[in-house]
Amino acid sequence: MTFDQCCSAGPKPGHAGWYDQVFAWLLSRGIAKYDQVVADRKRVLFADLHGDVLEIGPGTGINLRYYPTGIRWIGIERNLAMHLYLKKQAESLHFDIDLRSGNAEQLEMQDGSMDAVVSTLVLCSVDSPARVLQEILRVLKPGGRFLFMEHVAAPLGTWLRQVQHWLRPVWKVVVNGCCPDRETLSVIESAGFGCINFQRFRVPLPIVGPHIVGVAIKDPVV
Ligand SMILES: C[S@@+](CC[C@H](N)C(=O)[O-])C[C@H]1O[C@@H](n2cnc3c(N)ncnc32)[C@H](O)[C@@H]1O
């Protein structure tokens, strides 16, 4: 589906609640600065993408600029207020999108239909990361790749981990369901991928500085 087709059939941003609208506006204002810090890592991560690519929780579309030309992009974003920003971003980049509303915990794609799935800063805020990862595995082709860049829990026993734990209830409410102390790497490791390559790094942010970036590959033979 092209951008135009998607726009005419897509949901209206006015259907989003006030909280979703405020969060989308805040993300649209704040994400570019964060993105400058991780841009080089994203360029490397996205460089080899090809074919059918699903991005879960694409938000305002900050990642669209990193995709190689020629891919077929589908986005599943549950916050309708994000759609307006993402469509504008796609338009300015002349990037064809197939943007859908939906839930990453229950993907509408067929089994084994995607060459790659992308998630950046999403697994921290879904209700069940384990369920999302099972869905990602289901929709990936054998040998397909899951690309991730996520903030994660600080190491156990550190002062930062304690602060993340204390802040979690308030943080979750204020930052759209985000859990600062989520053990996302463990969830990816136990999901059932054939092989996982990842790196840890830190960004200069309070509370959510510890990050992981990597690729998890579905077994070529299932
Ligand atoms: C912190 S934002 C990150 C947006 C974007 N990936 C980025 O890197 O800027 C998290 C996004 O995930 C979306 N999201 C959270 N849970 C979701 C779910 N279960 N299904 C689809 N989207 C979800 C949110 O609406 C939000 O747009």
The ligand as an ORCA input file, in Angstrom:
! r2SCAN-3c Opt
* xyz 0 1
  C       8.710      5.295     23.489
  S       7.792      5.161     22.037
  C       9.072      4.770     20.848
  C       8.649      5.128     19.455
  C       9.677      4.777     18.369
  N       9.853      3.345     18.255
  C      10.989      5.461     18.610
  O      12.023      4.796     18.716
  O      10.971      6.715     18.701
  C       6.946      3.590     22.212
  C       5.936      3.408     21.090
  O       5.430      2.071     21.131
  C       4.020      2.114     20.962
  N       3.470      0.892     21.570
  C       3.536      0.538     22.872
  N       2.943     -0.642     23.072
  C       2.491     -1.050     21.855
  C       1.781     -2.208     21.409
  N       1.424     -3.181     22.269
  N       1.481     -2.315     20.105
  C       1.857     -1.340     19.212
  N       2.506     -0.210     19.591
  C       2.821     -0.077     20.898
  C       3.618      3.397     21.666
  O       2.348      3.846     21.277
  C       4.739      4.329     21.226
  O       4.471      4.914     19.994
*
